[in-house]
């Protein structure tokens, strides 16, 4: 057996890949220079990807539990109604919790969070 360096999972490039689906594994808080949340998902091929939080994603992920099946869709940039001239990245998040013995990854339509 050999030692293997622990690395951070690659991050989701949502502007290139508009949708990501996997199992919500964990949440890290106060990561990086902006003290952001970092969510880790396990993909169907058992690799992991990290998703940087923002106001929208932090709100949507707030009530999710590790083990929940998650689908995140990037909707693009939208103009802020509260801050004139400002834009933000908008997302939809869907989830479902597989029953014991039930497989995941897209077999159920999901519930919008």
Secondary structure, DSSP 8 states (H G I E B T S, - for coil): ---------EE--TTTS-EEEEEEEEEEEEETTTTEEEEEEE-TTS-EEEEE--HHHHHHHTT--TT-EEEEEEEEEEE-SSSTT-EEEEEEEEEE---TT---SSSS--EE-
